[in-house]
Amino acid sequence: MTASEAQRWKRMPPGAKWGEFGADDQLGRVNLITPERRLDAVREVSAGLTFSLSLPLNLPGGADMVPSRRGPIIEPTVRATGEASWNYAFPRDDGGARDVVSDDKITVWTQYSTQWDSLAHWGQEFDADGDGVPEIVYYNGFRGGDDVVDPDNEGLVRAAALGLENVAVHGMQARGVLIDLVTPFGSDRRSVGWDELKDVIRDQKIEIRPGDVVCFYTGWANLVTEMAGVPDVDVLRTSCPVLDGRDPEILNWITESGAAAICADNLGVEAVGGAPALAEDGVPSSIMPLHEHCIFKLGVLLGEMWYLQELAAWLRQAGRHSFLLTAPPLRLPGTVGSPVTPIATV
């Protein structure tokens, strides 16, 4: 253990891979997206076609899915003279033609629609320093309050460590792999465990390589699109297959796969809601075990509410499952989530 590691943590959670890429690492498995892996990803391009994997960022609509999040608010900027910079005609002394300008500003809830979750998005109360008192920690032992700064500290709330700007600088361009859960399971709600998933991976001849971004097509974003900004929350919560984040074999598969990120076209990748399950020792497990395992323990990014319908249809017709994925988050320092417009090139 290095001196830096020893200062930040003496213990790590069971199954965690802290320190795998160095004591001060803030990228996690994104480190596996190397120049060689990017070249592999570029070799997936043969047709030159692109697919946008983003929902319109004002969807799903409303605030009922996650009450703490809202759709984007677009407003004009205001000029120093007080006028709105929207269809603003510059005055001209000579009475001739006038230029017109429109500028806008946007208030964005970064995880309302198609998004990346950063490694500062999900932590845990865990006794990382071994003093018998759990503290708020994140991937690689970064601390809540110090590295993920609280609102009551000096300055704005921010991820001073593990923010998505690190991923933006590294470059989020990788080989994407799509796993189609719609074809085998349809649109009914179904919790997909490892016994079912391994059959899908076998039947669809899926090959996952270290540094890949694995995308699960469930059909959930199709429903969101059809609802056109007026979501039926009861339907969305009871439709489409979803990964069983409480299946330890699913979590083990993610560990062994070497995937740099796991994405899905639904809310949360895994099933959302419900009380924590009790572990064998009687201690409650995480309310979202896949989030805990990926973000907190492994340093695997999660992407949520991606739109995969057209890409899935093309790949199915072509007998393919892999593609070049370009999906950089915003290079905005300190963010724990980011809207994204992923592009698949085939």
VOGU-3710 file (C-alpha; in Angstrom, 3 decimals, decimal comma):
1> mtaseaqrwk> 0,000/0,000/0,000  1,389/3,389/-0,955  1,626/6,304/1,444  -1,244/8,020/-0,355  -3,422/4,921/-0,038  -2,544/4,510/3,618  -3,617/8,068/4,296  -6,990/7,726/2,583  -8,000/4,151/3,486  -6,788/1,148/5,419
11> rmppgakwge> -9,774/-1,085/4,628  -11,839/-1,470/1,507  -15,255/-3,103/1,073  -15,464/-6,793/0,160  -15,159/-7,222/-3,593  -13,788/-3,711/-4,144  -10,893/-2,974/-6,491  -9,608/0,224/-4,908  -6,007/0,929/-5,819  -6,212/-1,203/-8,981
21> fgaddqlgrv> -5,145/1,778/-11,094  -3,221/3,615/-8,401  -3,946/5,212/-5,057  -5,046/8,538/-6,521  -6,928/7,204/-9,537  -10,188/9,002/-10,400  -11,109/7,154/-13,614  -11,715/3,586/-12,464  -12,240/1,138/-15,306  -12,180/3,954/-17,868
31> nlitperrld> -8,417/3,394/-17,582  -8,985/0,232/-19,640  -9,978/2,361/-22,636  -6,442/2,484/-23,999  -5,216/3,561/-27,459  -5,204/-0,100/-28,469  -8,818/-0,524/-27,339  -9,834/2,602/-29,223  -8,291/1,178/-32,375  -10,324/-1,998/-31,821
41> avrevsaglt> -13,418/0,183/-31,539  -12,662/2,051/-34,756  -12,358/-1,279/-36,587  -16,039/-1,901/-35,801  -17,002/0,750/-38,365  -17,866/-0,666/-41,790  -21,099/1,030/-42,947  -20,343/4,613/-41,883  -23,809/5,034/-40,351  -24,449/6,856/-37,069
51> fslslplnlp> -27,170/6,513/-34,468  -27,923/9,024/-31,731  -28,389/7,179/-28,450  -29,895/10,126/-26,577  -33,475/10,847/-25,703  -34,575/14,441/-26,165  -33,231/15,851/-22,904  -36,663/17,128/-21,835  -37,851/13,509/-21,514  -39,178/11,592/-19,654
61> ggadmvpsrr> -41,170/14,713/-18,702  -42,570/15,895/-15,388  -40,975/15,106/-12,049  -42,747/11,943/-10,945  -40,039/9,440/-11,909  -37,403/11,027/-9,639  -38,936/13,918/-7,651  -35,561/15,587/-6,971  -34,926/16,058/-10,694  -36,559/18,339/-13,255
71> gpiieptvra> -36,372/18,839/-16,982  -34,133/21,561/-18,414  -35,270/25,184/-18,245  -34,269/27,305/-21,261  -34,285/31,075/-20,861  -32,789/34,066/-22,709  -29,754/35,771/-21,341  -30,205/39,401/-20,261  -28,092/42,176/-21,724  -26,331/44,782/-19,597
81> tgeaswnyaf> -29,003/47,275/-20,679  -31,776/45,035/-19,343  -33,222/43,629/-22,571  -33,529/39,909/-23,184  -31,035/38,578/-25,747  -33,768/36,925/-27,750  -34,655/38,211/-31,217  -32,723/41,261/-30,105  -32,180/43,758/-32,943  -29,048/45,873/-32,560
91> prddggardv> -29,963/49,579/-32,940  -28,260/51,393/-35,841  -27,827/55,171/-35,980  -28,014/55,237/-39,764  -31,369/53,441/-39,902  -29,970/50,694/-42,126  -30,151/46,923/-41,788  -29,877/45,663/-38,241  -28,292/42,483/-36,922  -30,357/40,235/-34,675
101> vsddkitvwt> -29,078/37,955/-31,919  -30,539/35,311/-29,624  -28,588/33,904/-26,659  -29,912/31,442/-24,111  -29,033/29,963/-20,759  -30,066/26,569/-19,469  -30,701/25,244/-15,975  -29,972/21,534/-16,205  -30,562/18,717/-13,748  -27,646/16,631/-14,931
111> qystqwdsla> -29,288/13,232/-14,354  -32,817/13,942/-15,566  -32,542/12,249/-18,955  -29,813/10,484/-20,963  -26,821/10,695/-18,637  -23,585/9,448/-17,157  -23,250/8,764/-13,440  -19,812/9,726/-12,132  -17,785/7,830/-9,543  -18,804/10,558/-7,076
121> hwgqefdadg> -22,500/9,789/-7,591  -22,724/6,728/-5,326  -20,819/6,144/-2,099  -21,396/4,453/1,218  -20,920/4,870/4,929  -17,971/2,566/5,473  -15,148/2,361/8,005  -12,312/2,883/5,544  -9,736/4,041/8,089  -10,364/1,152/10,476
131> dgvpeivyyn> -11,177/3,256/13,538  -14,517/1,539/14,111  -16,584/4,519/12,942  -18,006/4,489/9,400  -17,502/7,631/7,345  -18,847/8,712/3,964  -16,486/7,380/1,305  -16,507/6,940/-2,447  -14,499/4,916/-4,962  -10,818/4,614/-4,049
141> gfrggddvvd> -11,525/5,943/-0,560  -12,232/9,554/-1,529  -14,123/11,240/1,311  -17,461/12,893/1,579  -17,090/16,430/2,879  -13,461/16,727/1,759  -13,325/15,326/-1,785  -17,061/15,462/-2,492  -17,618/18,868/-0,955  -20,705/19,608/1,144
151> pdneglvraa> -22,904/22,673/0,579  -21,996/24,071/3,993  -18,274/24,149/3,160  -16,649/27,192/1,655  -17,518/27,451/-2,034  -20,071/25,638/-4,119  -21,039/21,988/-3,732  -18,810/20,024/-6,083  -16,902/16,818/-6,652  -13,365/18,023/-6,010
161> alglenvavh> -12,381/14,436/-6,841  -14,030/11,854/-9,119  -15,877/14,493/-11,184  -16,815/13,662/-14,753  -14,362/16,168/-16,181  -11,725/13,457/-15,660  -13,608/11,156/-18,025  -14,116/13,978/-20,532  -10,371/14,669/-20,625  -9,473/10,978/-20,960
171> gmqargvlid> -11,900/10,625/-23,871  -15,006/8,446/-23,717  -14,668/6,669/-27,040  -14,747/2,910/-26,874  -16,089/-0,299/-28,303  -19,778/-0,569/-27,487  -21,566/-3,905/-27,140  -25,348/-4,164/-27,193  -27,164/-6,928/-25,309  -30,761/-7,209/-26,523
181> lvtpfgsdrr> -33,186/-8,136/-23,719  -36,290/-7,232/-25,767  -36,034/-10,091/-28,259  -35,939/-12,894/-25,670  -38,173/-11,320/-22,991  -40,559/-8,867/-24,675  -41,966/-5,793/-22,945  -43,267/-7,340/-19,705  -41,554/-6,528/-16,429  -38,999/-9,208/-15,652
191> svgwdelkdv> -36,065/-9,328/-13,282  -33,184/-10,808/-15,272  -30,670/-12,757/-13,210  -27,437/-14,397/-14,243  -29,019/-17,722/-15,227  -31,085/-15,916/-17,859  -28,466/-13,362/-18,839  -25,778/-15,944/-19,538  -28,163/-17,677/-21,957  -28,800/-14,374/-23,747
201> irdqkieirp> -25,057/-13,702/-24,006  -24,522/-17,214/-25,397  -27,460/-17,128/-27,825  -26,574/-13,676/-29,152  -22,889/-14,638/-29,431  -21,818/-11,640/-27,365  -18,103/-11,067/-26,886  -17,109/-8,548/-24,203  -13,530/-7,316/-24,062  -11,780/-5,286/-21,335
211> gdvvcfytgw> -12,592/-1,604/-21,777  -15,914/-2,202/-23,566  -19,066/-0,249/-22,795  -21,931/-2,735/-22,388  -25,391/-1,411/-23,334  -28,604/-3,184/-22,346  -31,590/-2,689/-24,649  -34,803/-3,222/-22,641  -37,344/-1,145/-24,596  -38,024/1,210/-21,675
221> anlvtemagv> -36,889/4,332/-23,526  -39,208/3,368/-26,400  -42,147/3,749/-24,016  -40,821/7,078/-22,750  -40,603/8,370/-26,308  -44,144/7,237/-27,119  -45,467/9,013/-24,013  -44,115/12,295/-25,445  -43,385/14,105/-22,207  -46,439/12,885/-20,268
231> pdvdvlrtsc> -45,084/9,747/-18,621  -47,363/7,104/-17,159  -45,245/6,309/-14,121  -47,168/3,153/-13,206  -46,606/1,722/-16,693  -42,936/2,663/-16,724  -42,344/1,080/-13,323  -43,989/-2,192/-14,310  -42,735/-2,669/-17,878  -39,670/-4,101/-19,609
241> pvldgrdpei> -36,941/-6,484/-18,420  -34,387/-5,124/-15,964  -31,166/-6,467/-14,465  -31,442/-8,082/-11,035  -28,854/-6,067/-9,121  -29,277/-8,340/-6,089  -28,005/-11,390/-7,967  -24,384/-11,835/-6,831  -23,585/-13,711/-10,037  -24,578/-10,654/-12,106
251> lnwitesgaa> -22,203/-8,562/-10,003  -19,445/-11,140/-10,331  -19,925/-11,178/-14,111  -19,446/-7,404/-14,214  -16,241/-7,765/-12,208  -14,868/-10,488/-14,463  -15,988/-8,872/-17,748  -13,566/-5,942/-17,608  -16,312/-3,606/-18,827  -15,447/0,083/-18,446
261> aicadnlgve> -19,114/1,086/-18,193  -22,576/-0,438/-18,044  -25,439/1,432/-19,730  -29,127/0,826/-20,267  -32,119/2,509/-21,840  -33,989/2,496/-18,519  -33,970/4,345/-15,223  -31,188/3,002/-13,024  -29,867/0,042/-15,100  -31,030/-2,212/-12,252
271> avggapalae> -34,475/-2,361/-10,641  -35,227/0,858/-8,753  -37,284/0,995/-5,555  -38,056/-1,270/-2,651  -36,469/-1,629/0,756  -32,917/-2,915/1,232  -32,658/-6,666/1,410  -31,072/-8,252/4,466  -27,697/-9,860/3,917  -26,876/-13,222/5,478
281> dgvpssimpl> -25,334/-11,575/8,534  -28,511/-9,564/9,099  -27,024/-6,281/7,842  -29,150/-4,528/5,197  -27,635/-4,490/1,738  -27,480/-1,427/-0,483  -30,784/-0,132/-1,813  -29,153/-0,352/-5,276  -26,566/-3,144/-5,153  -25,477/-2,799/-8,778
291> hehcifklgv> -24,763/0,908/-8,242  -22,799/0,071/-5,121  -20,832/-2,660/-6,865  -20,072/-0,774/-10,078  -19,527/2,807/-8,991  -18,385/2,449/-5,387  -16,418/-0,787/-5,469  -15,127/-1,232/-9,027  -15,047/2,242/-10,550  -17,381/1,253/-13,408
301> llgemwylqe> -19,399/4,144/-14,851  -23,149/3,775/-15,304  -25,168/5,292/-18,126  -28,936/5,609/-17,775  -31,917/6,364/-20,009  -30,007/5,922/-23,257  -32,071/5,459/-26,433  -31,163/2,238/-28,232  -34,136/1,288/-30,418  -32,832/2,156/-33,901
311> laawlrqagr> -29,323/0,920/-33,154  -30,680/-2,373/-31,823  -32,801/-2,873/-34,951  -29,851/-2,205/-37,284  -27,489/-4,465/-35,355  -30,076/-7,249/-35,282  -30,567/-7,053/-39,053  -26,824/-6,954/-39,653  -26,155/-9,869/-37,309  -23,865/-7,689/-35,189
321> hsflltappl> -23,620/-6,604/-31,575  -20,645/-4,234/-31,439  -19,997/-0,675/-32,640  -17,865/2,403/-32,107  -19,273/4,462/-29,238  -18,467/8,139/-28,754  -19,997/9,455/-25,522  -18,019/12,175/-23,734  -19,647/13,839/-20,717  -19,581/17,602/-20,356
331> rlpgtvgspv> -16,172/18,893/-19,357  -17,626/20,737/-16,402  -15,382/20,383/-13,332  -17,011/19,037/-10,202  -20,060/17,320/-11,690  -21,400/14,030/-10,308  -23,598/13,476/-13,367  -23,716/14,743/-16,927  -26,184/14,810/-19,791  -24,730/13,113/-22,843
341> tpiatv> -25,571/12,570/-26,497  -23,905/9,224/-27,232  -23,235/8,428/-30,890  -22,916/4,883/-32,209  -21,027/4,467/-35,490  -21,385/1,170/-37,336
//
